[in-house]
Amino acid sequence: MRIDIVSIFPDYFAPLQLSLIGKAQAKGLLDVRVHDLRDWATDGHKTVDDTPYGGGAGMVMLPEIWGRALDSLLEDDSAPQAAIKALGLSANLPDVSKGENWAEPLIIFTTPAGNVFTQSIATKWADEPWLIFCCGRYEGIDARVPEYYRSAGYRVAEVSIGDYVLNGGEVAALVMIEAITRLAPGVIGNPASLTEESHNDDGLLEYPSYTKPPQWRGLAVPEILLSGHHKKIEEWRHRASLDRTEQYRPELLPQRIEE
């Protein structure tokens, strides 16, 4: 999987070199490329924003700069073959020497005004060979930028990670990249660890987890988990998931029952 990130703060993405995502890059499963938006600015001050039409506080990111940045990335068809093969798409590899292009990327704009990012979206996007994240700042990116690329036939998504506002889209991009890439083939060493997490197909929150010692500061691990009776443990965990979902996210239960 190839991931391009465009931001005015490229250093924000240094954590992507750590842990499982860093190891996946070392293995060739992920190709993460971080770009400084100011590299496409043309004036001496590397200006990327201007005052909004209609007045109001804040600044808006210039469409010319974003257009040059995205055009440059979209002209680059050098996605890594190793990552594509890891997704099981080797039979559909294009022959770049014959002018064939890689599959067009999904262009993602991080914005609090977008659709809310969910685990189901993460699962879907984990199968994408190429993602481009556009990180807005100030009052956001000129609205004509996503409109233009959508009208030009590109797949465009405007996505929020929740009902709150951040200083910029970098944190949101980091959240989405981690949620997506951990689901990509080969990134998690034991795929079974993904099957019983919160927000999976059953819609429930994950049950509580415990480890040694069995007693800690007067609190005991539930006895059933020490019994070795796998069927009863499975039943207990399902009930615990229901109880936890009812306590913290009761709105998820009606949806699960209706389905």
JOKA-V652052 format. One record per helix or strand of 3 or more residues. SS is the DSSP state (2 for helix, 1 for strand). FROM is the first residue (numbers start at 1). TO is the last residue. Records with the same first field share a line. If there is no record, write none. Layout:
SS = FROM-TO, FROM-TO
This chain:
1 = 2-7, 31-36, 49-51, 59-61, 106-116, 130-135, 155-160
2 = 10-17, 19-26, 37-40, 63-74, 81-86, 90-92, 96-98, 119-125, 144-151, 170-181, 191-194, 223-226, 230-248, 251-258
